[in-house]
Amino acid sequence: VIVDDVCTTGGSTITAIEATRDAGMTVAGVLCLVDREQGGRLNIERVLAEIPSPRDIPFHSVYTATDVRRAHLAHLALNK
């Protein structure tokens, strides 16, 4: 599983996917802690879809930029 802290364009995650495959390993999935919602997820999912696999290789994010903004605004409102 490829794990990345923040996915923006997906470039570093895609580089990790390619390096993993070049080393002869199988990519079972991708986990991103925060999807910044700037196209990275789509770019990563395109690359994952091109990998020959008996099943879809999933992309999961723990949070999105929207989630982080919403939590930040809620925190600010509680601490006025």
Buried (B, 14 or more C-beta within 10 A) or exposed (E): EBEBEBBBBBEBBBEBBEEBEEEEEEBEEBBBEBBBBEEBBEBBBEBBEEEEEEEEBEBEBEBBBEBEEEEEEEEEEEEE
